[in-house]
Amino acid sequence: MSEGTEAEGPGPDARTRRPGLPPGQRARREHRPVHYGRVPSFRPERWDFRVFGTTESLGTYGWSWEEFSALPSVEEVRDFHCVLRFTVPDVRWTGVRASDLVRWAPPSPETTHVMAWGEYGYSANLRIDDFLADGVLLATHRDGEPLSPEHGYPLRLVVPQLYGWKSVKWLRSVEYMVGDRRGFWEERGYHNRADPWGEERFSEQEGPEDGPPL
């Protein structure tokens, strides 16, 4: 349910070298949205977003689409790194800061990780520090327009410092956890952390400190 599972071949001049990219990456201004599974239908009257798990109150927090749309939003311009060795530079995202979400739905002090859940049960795990990092958004817009269905409308996670499969499309909930648990692609051979600057692409590159065993 996230970019990073297949790619369209580049046309002329579609991919270029660019200073400051993570190792092994090339810049691509345009790319075909890719994901696992079909694009879900959005029904605003039935849609909700939840935060659950090891919350400070041990309860669940929830927002309807109308309520979520009214939350304060910000704009961030960040590069988007795909594990398939291309980077889309300077994407303009608009959405709710993950750090603000955590203020409104605080985790327990023991929380170390989150699981981001999309439609159809897709998931991606993150360290809590990565979830709270600068630039991480629950995004509703891209380049000034509402997300297209293929890019995750109405809501997607954007974790710009990690490979794109961690930026879950069609986001529906965030689960706080007191230990690590692999998500969808992490269970299928992708690296548990997914740091582009370390080229953390596949689980065979992991050390004991990188996550639970497959």
N, C-alpha and C positions, 0 to 999 in steps of 0.2 A: 504494500500500500504506500510505497514511497519511491522517489527516484532512486535508481541505482541497480536495476535488474536487467536492463537491456539498453542499447543505445542505437541511434540512427547514425549512419555514416556521414561524415562531414562533407559539405559541398566545397567548392573552391573558396579558399580563404576563410572557411568557417572556423578553423581552429588555428590559433597563433600562440607562439611562446610569449609569456608576459612576466616581467620581473616580479618577484615577491610571491609567486604561486608555490604551493606545497610541492615537494618532489614528485615527479612522475605525472604532473598535471599540465594540461594545455588549456588556454582560454577558448571558450566557445560562446559566442553572443546569443545564439539560439539553439534550442534543443527540443526534441520531441519529449513531452512528458511521458514518463514510464512508471509503471507501478505493477504490483501483484494484484490480480483480481480485477473485477469490473468496477466501473465508476458508479458509486451509489447515488440513488435519488435523494434529494433533500426535501423533507417535509417539515417546514418551520414549526407547525403546530405540534409536531411529535418530537422534535429535536430537543435534547437537553445535553448539558455538559456537567460532569461530576468530578469531584476530588474525593478520594476515599483511601482506605488503608490505615496506616499508622498516623492519623491526624492527632493533633494535640488534644482535641476533645473526644477522640475515638468515634466521632460521628462522620457523616457524609455531607459534603457541601454540594449544592446544585444550582444551576442557572438555566432558565429557559433561553431560547434564542433571542427573544426580546430583551431579557435581562442582560445576557452576555453582550449584545450589541451596544448596550448603554454604558458598558464599562470604559474607563479611561484608556485611550490608546496612544501609541507613540509610533514614530517612523524610524526605521533603521536601514541603512544601506550597507549591505554585506555581500561578500563573495559566497557562491554556493558551490560546494565541492562534491562531485559525484565520484564514487568508488571506481567507475569505469574510465577514470583518468581524464575527465574534462571538468573545467571550472567555469561557471557562468559569473562573470565579474559584475560587481556593483548592482546587485538586485535590490530594489527598493521595496521593503516590506512594511506593512502597517498592521499593528495588532496590540494585544495586551502583553505587557512584560511578564515573563514567568516569575520574576522576583515580586511583582505586585500580586500575582495570584497566590503566592505563598504567604504574603502578608494577610490576605483575606481568608485563606484556608490554611492556617499554620500547621506544619508537621510536628510530630513529637520530636524531642531532642535526640532520640535514638535513630531517627530516619537517616539512612545513608544513600538510598537509591530511589529512583522513581521508575515506574513503568508507564509509558505513554501508550494509550489504547486507541486505535482507530476503528472504523467500521469493519464488520465481518471478523472481528477478533484479532486483527493485525496488531502487533505490539513491538516496541523497541525500548530497551532498558538504558538508563542513564545514571551516572553518579549524580548525587544531589548537587555537587559543586558545578558539574556541567550544566545541569538544568537551570541553575541560578546565575550562570555566567552572563557577562555583559553581551547584549545583542540577542539573547534568546527570547523569542516571541511566540505567542499563540496568535498566528497571523490570520487576518481576514481579507487583506488586500495585497496585491503585488503590482508595483509600478503604477500606483494611483488608481487601480481598478479592482473591483472585487475579484477574488480568486476565480479562475475558470474551474469548471467541474473537474477537469483533468489535473489541475494543480492543487486540488484539495478542498474546493468550495463545500461548505462555508467556512471551515476552520482547519488550519494545519499548524503543526509545531514547526518552528524554524530554529535549528541549532547550528549556527553558521560555523562554529569551530570544529564540528565533526562531519564525517561523510554523510551524504544526503539521505541514506536509508534511516538514519536516526530522526530525521525531520518528518514525522508521521503525518500523512495526509488524512483528511476526513476525521480529524481528532474528535473523540467523544469523552475521554476521561483520562485522568492522571491518578495513578495509584502510588502512594507513599509506601516504602518498604524499609525494613530494618536490616536487610541483607540483599545481596545481588541475586538476580534471576534472569536468565537469558530470554530475549525476545524472539520474534519470528525468524529473522535472518541470522541472528546470533546462534540459534539452535541448528541452523543449516549451513554453518561453516564460515560465516562472516565474523570478523574480529569483535570481541566483546566491547572494546572501548571506541574504536573507529576514529583515531586521531589522524587527520591527513598529513600533518607535519612529520609524523613518525611512519607514514605509509602503513598504517595498521588496517590492512584490508581483510585478512583471512585468519581464522582461528589457529592455523598451524604456526602463526607468528607469535602467539601469546606465550607469556611466562606465567608462573604460578600466581603472580600478583594481579593479573589482568582480569580474573573473573572465575566463576565456578566452572568445573570441568564439563565438557560436553557429555 
